[in-house]
Amino acid sequence: MSMANRHQVEIVSMDMWKPYRRAFQTVLPQARIVVDKFHVVRMANEALEKIRKGLRKELKPNQRRTLKGDRKILLKRAHDVSDRERLIMETWTGAFPPALGGLRAQGALLPYLGLYQSAWCRTGSRHLD
């Protein structure tokens, strides 16, 4: 790579594909690698979806109908959920403790990602000059 001043690069944002990581470690060994928020949220959502699908298979048809439309509700942030949606979430988490664990993990993760993003927006421009 012939990029001038590459030794001054401090932070690299990327997805979690291993070839990208190896490439950046080779070309920019001093740079800190930061996984972008989109990929972290996607992984959390995929894990929650896997739990939901596994638990849903165990339900009777009438129970599945009761929880119809649950996927989008379970992926919402707690502060964006309506009263009706909160009832559906509580049904899931009351009947299936693994769903509660998944929701708690996701709920604990997302606020930190929001704080990081806000901090980056306020200070990140100095890293781009």
ChimeraX commands (.cxc) that place a marker at each C-alpha (Angstrom):
marker #1 position 0.00,0.00,0.00 radius 0.5
marker #1 position 1.36,3.39,-0.91 radius 0.5
marker #1 position -0.91,5.57,1.21 radius 0.5
marker #1 position 1.09,8.52,2.50 radius 0.5
marker #1 position 0.92,9.05,6.24 radius 0.5
marker #1 position -0.68,5.67,6.88 radius 0.5
marker #1 position 1.28,5.51,10.13 radius 0.5
marker #1 position -0.94,8.35,11.40 radius 0.5
marker #1 position -4.14,6.32,11.10 radius 0.5
marker #1 position -5.36,5.70,14.65 radius 0.5
marker #1 position -8.78,4.02,14.21 radius 0.5
marker #1 position -10.31,1.80,11.54 radius 0.5
marker #1 position -14.03,1.00,11.52 radius 0.5
marker #1 position -14.99,-2.23,9.80 radius 0.5
marker #1 position -17.29,-5.22,9.84 radius 0.5
marker #1 position -16.09,-8.44,11.45 radius 0.5
marker #1 position -14.91,-10.29,8.35 radius 0.5
marker #1 position -11.54,-11.87,9.26 radius 0.5
marker #1 position -9.80,-11.05,5.95 radius 0.5
marker #1 position -10.50,-7.34,6.56 radius 0.5
marker #1 position -9.05,-7.60,10.04 radius 0.5
marker #1 position -5.90,-9.36,8.79 radius 0.5
marker #1 position -5.47,-6.80,6.02 radius 0.5
marker #1 position -5.75,-3.85,8.40 radius 0.5
marker #1 position -3.40,-5.50,10.91 radius 0.5
marker #1 position -0.85,-5.96,8.13 radius 0.5
marker #1 position -1.13,-2.54,6.53 radius 0.5
marker #1 position -2.02,-0.44,9.59 radius 0.5
marker #1 position -0.68,-2.37,12.60 radius 0.5
marker #1 position -0.85,0.69,14.88 radius 0.5
marker #1 position -4.53,1.37,14.19 radius 0.5
marker #1 position -7.22,0.29,16.64 radius 0.5
marker #1 position -9.94,-1.76,14.97 radius 0.5
marker #1 position -13.49,-0.82,15.89 radius 0.5
marker #1 position -16.40,-2.99,14.80 radius 0.5
marker #1 position -19.16,-0.87,13.38 radius 0.5
marker #1 position -22.45,-0.62,15.27 radius 0.5
marker #1 position -24.54,-2.07,12.45 radius 0.5
marker #1 position -22.79,-5.43,12.59 radius 0.5
marker #1 position -22.93,-5.70,16.38 radius 0.5
marker #1 position -26.68,-4.92,16.40 radius 0.5
marker #1 position -27.24,-7.38,13.55 radius 0.5
marker #1 position -25.50,-10.16,15.48 radius 0.5
marker #1 position -27.55,-9.41,18.61 radius 0.5
marker #1 position -30.77,-9.48,16.57 radius 0.5
marker #1 position -29.79,-12.74,14.86 radius 0.5
marker #1 position -29.12,-14.37,18.22 radius 0.5
marker #1 position -32.49,-13.22,19.57 radius 0.5
marker #1 position -34.21,-14.43,16.40 radius 0.5
marker #1 position -32.61,-17.86,16.78 radius 0.5
marker #1 position -33.94,-18.11,20.34 radius 0.5
marker #1 position -37.40,-16.95,19.24 radius 0.5
marker #1 position -37.63,-19.44,16.38 radius 0.5
marker #1 position -36.49,-22.32,18.55 radius 0.5
marker #1 position -39.04,-21.52,21.23 radius 0.5
marker #1 position -41.83,-20.89,18.72 radius 0.5
marker #1 position -41.46,-24.41,17.29 radius 0.5
marker #1 position -42.52,-25.78,20.68 radius 0.5
marker #1 position -45.80,-23.84,20.71 radius 0.5
marker #1 position -49.26,-25.11,19.83 radius 0.5
marker #1 position -50.94,-23.44,16.82 radius 0.5
marker #1 position -53.20,-21.28,19.00 radius 0.5
marker #1 position -50.19,-20.09,21.02 radius 0.5
marker #1 position -48.33,-19.19,17.82 radius 0.5
marker #1 position -51.31,-17.11,16.65 radius 0.5
marker #1 position -51.32,-15.28,20.00 radius 0.5
marker #1 position -47.73,-14.25,19.43 radius 0.5
marker #1 position -48.18,-13.41,15.73 radius 0.5
marker #1 position -46.13,-10.42,14.66 radius 0.5
marker #1 position -43.77,-10.95,17.56 radius 0.5
marker #1 position -40.53,-10.80,15.60 radius 0.5
marker #1 position -40.57,-7.05,14.98 radius 0.5
marker #1 position -41.77,-6.37,18.50 radius 0.5
marker #1 position -38.97,-8.38,20.11 radius 0.5
marker #1 position -36.38,-6.51,18.07 radius 0.5
marker #1 position -37.60,-3.08,19.18 radius 0.5
marker #1 position -35.87,-1.07,21.86 radius 0.5
marker #1 position -37.79,-0.96,25.13 radius 0.5
marker #1 position -38.55,2.77,24.89 radius 0.5
marker #1 position -40.12,2.30,21.42 radius 0.5
marker #1 position -42.62,-0.39,22.49 radius 0.5
marker #1 position -46.35,0.36,22.82 radius 0.5
marker #1 position -48.42,-0.99,25.71 radius 0.5
marker #1 position -49.84,-3.76,23.49 radius 0.5
marker #1 position -46.36,-4.70,22.28 radius 0.5
marker #1 position -45.06,-4.69,25.86 radius 0.5
marker #1 position -47.76,-7.23,26.73 radius 0.5
marker #1 position -46.55,-9.48,23.90 radius 0.5
marker #1 position -42.96,-9.13,25.13 radius 0.5
marker #1 position -44.04,-9.99,28.66 radius 0.5
marker #1 position -45.89,-13.05,27.34 radius 0.5
marker #1 position -42.71,-14.24,25.66 radius 0.5
marker #1 position -40.45,-13.54,28.59 radius 0.5
marker #1 position -42.88,-14.95,31.15 radius 0.5
marker #1 position -43.43,-18.19,29.26 radius 0.5
marker #1 position -39.88,-18.61,28.03 radius 0.5
marker #1 position -37.01,-17.54,30.31 radius 0.5
marker #1 position -34.45,-17.89,27.44 radius 0.5
marker #1 position -36.33,-15.14,25.60 radius 0.5
marker #1 position -36.01,-12.96,28.68 radius 0.5
marker #1 position -32.27,-13.58,28.78 radius 0.5
marker #1 position -31.95,-12.68,25.10 radius 0.5
marker #1 position -33.99,-9.51,25.50 radius 0.5
marker #1 position -32.01,-8.44,28.57 radius 0.5
marker #1 position -28.71,-9.00,26.76 radius 0.5
marker #1 position -29.88,-7.06,23.73 radius 0.5
marker #1 position -31.34,-4.30,25.90 radius 0.5
marker #1 position -28.09,-4.01,27.84 radius 0.5
marker #1 position -26.02,-3.79,24.67 radius 0.5
marker #1 position -27.94,-1.24,22.61 radius 0.5
marker #1 position -27.68,1.77,24.96 radius 0.5
marker #1 position -23.89,1.46,25.00 radius 0.5
marker #1 position -23.80,1.44,21.23 radius 0.5
marker #1 position -25.88,4.61,21.16 radius 0.5
marker #1 position -23.57,6.33,23.65 radius 0.5
marker #1 position -20.50,5.32,21.69 radius 0.5
marker #1 position -21.99,6.59,18.47 radius 0.5
marker #1 position -22.89,9.92,20.08 radius 0.5
marker #1 position -19.38,10.32,21.47 radius 0.5
marker #1 position -17.89,9.49,18.08 radius 0.5
marker #1 position -20.10,12.05,16.35 radius 0.5
marker #1 position -18.91,14.75,18.77 radius 0.5
marker #1 position -15.19,13.91,18.64 radius 0.5
marker #1 position -14.66,11.77,15.55 radius 0.5
marker #1 position -13.90,14.57,13.14 radius 0.5
marker #1 position -10.52,15.17,14.77 radius 0.5
marker #1 position -9.56,11.59,13.86 radius 0.5
marker #1 position -10.45,12.15,10.20 radius 0.5
marker #1 position -8.16,15.11,9.48 radius 0.5
marker link #1:1,2 radius 0.2
marker link #1:2,3 radius 0.2
marker link #1:3,4 radius 0.2
marker link #1:4,5 radius 0.2
marker link #1:5,6 radius 0.2
marker link #1:6,7 radius 0.2
marker link #1:7,8 radius 0.2
marker link #1:8,9 radius 0.2
marker link #1:9,10 radius 0.2
marker link #1:10,11 radius 0.2
marker link #1:11,12 radius 0.2
marker link #1:12,13 radius 0.2
marker link #1:13,14 radius 0.2
marker link #1:14,15 radius 0.2
marker link #1:15,16 radius 0.2
marker link #1:16,17 radius 0.2
marker link #1:17,18 radius 0.2
marker link #1:18,19 radius 0.2
marker link #1:19,20 radius 0.2
marker link #1:20,21 radius 0.2
marker link #1:21,22 radius 0.2
marker link #1:22,23 radius 0.2
marker link #1:23,24 radius 0.2
marker link #1:24,25 radius 0.2
marker link #1:25,26 radius 0.2
marker link #1:26,27 radius 0.2
marker link #1:27,28 radius 0.2
marker link #1:28,29 radius 0.2
marker link #1:29,30 radius 0.2
marker link #1:30,31 radius 0.2
marker link #1:31,32 radius 0.2
marker link #1:32,33 radius 0.2
marker link #1:33,34 radius 0.2
marker link #1:34,35 radius 0.2
marker link #1:35,36 radius 0.2
marker link #1:36,37 radius 0.2
marker link #1:37,38 radius 0.2
marker link #1:38,39 radius 0.2
marker link #1:39,40 radius 0.2
marker link #1:40,41 radius 0.2
marker link #1:41,42 radius 0.2
marker link #1:42,43 radius 0.2
marker link #1:43,44 radius 0.2
marker link #1:44,45 radius 0.2
marker link #1:45,46 radius 0.2
marker link #1:46,47 radius 0.2
marker link #1:47,48 radius 0.2
marker link #1:48,49 radius 0.2
marker link #1:49,50 radius 0.2
marker link #1:50,51 radius 0.2
marker link #1:51,52 radius 0.2
marker link #1:52,53 radius 0.2
marker link #1:53,54 radius 0.2
marker link #1:54,55 radius 0.2
marker link #1:55,56 radius 0.2
marker link #1:56,57 radius 0.2
marker link #1:57,58 radius 0.2
marker link #1:58,59 radius 0.2
marker link #1:59,60 radius 0.2
marker link #1:60,61 radius 0.2
marker link #1:61,62 radius 0.2
marker link #1:62,63 radius 0.2
marker link #1:63,64 radius 0.2
marker link #1:64,65 radius 0.2
marker link #1:65,66 radius 0.2
marker link #1:66,67 radius 0.2
marker link #1:67,68 radius 0.2
marker link #1:68,69 radius 0.2
marker link #1:69,70 radius 0.2
marker link #1:70,71 radius 0.2
marker link #1:71,72 radius 0.2
marker link #1:72,73 radius 0.2
marker link #1:73,74 radius 0.2
marker link #1:74,75 radius 0.2
marker link #1:75,76 radius 0.2
marker link #1:76,77 radius 0.2
marker link #1:77,78 radius 0.2
marker link #1:78,79 radius 0.2
marker link #1:79,80 radius 0.2
marker link #1:80,81 radius 0.2
marker link #1:81,82 radius 0.2
marker link #1:82,83 radius 0.2
marker link #1:83,84 radius 0.2
marker link #1:84,85 radius 0.2
marker link #1:85,86 radius 0.2
marker link #1:86,87 radius 0.2
marker link #1:87,88 radius 0.2
marker link #1:88,89 radius 0.2
marker link #1:89,90 radius 0.2
marker link #1:90,91 radius 0.2
marker link #1:91,92 radius 0.2
marker link #1:92,93 radius 0.2
marker link #1:93,94 radius 0.2
marker link #1:94,95 radius 0.2
marker link #1:95,96 radius 0.2
marker link #1:96,97 radius 0.2
marker link #1:97,98 radius 0.2
marker link #1:98,99 radius 0.2
marker link #1:99,100 radius 0.2
marker link #1:100,101 radius 0.2
marker link #1:101,102 radius 0.2
marker link #1:102,103 radius 0.2
marker link #1:103,104 radius 0.2
marker link #1:104,105 radius 0.2
marker link #1:105,106 radius 0.2
marker link #1:106,107 radius 0.2
marker link #1:107,108 radius 0.2
marker link #1:108,109 radius 0.2
marker link #1:109,110 radius 0.2
marker link #1:110,111 radius 0.2
marker link #1:111,112 radius 0.2
marker link #1:112,113 radius 0.2
marker link #1:113,114 radius 0.2
marker link #1:114,115 radius 0.2
marker link #1:115,116 radius 0.2
marker link #1:116,117 radius 0.2
marker link #1:117,118 radius 0.2
marker link #1:118,119 radius 0.2
marker link #1:119,120 radius 0.2
marker link #1:120,121 radius 0.2
marker link #1:121,122 radius 0.2
marker link #1:122,123 radius 0.2
marker link #1:123,124 radius 0.2
marker link #1:124,125 radius 0.2
marker link #1:125,126 radius 0.2
marker link #1:126,127 radius 0.2
marker link #1:127,128 radius 0.2
marker link #1:128,129 radius 0.2
view
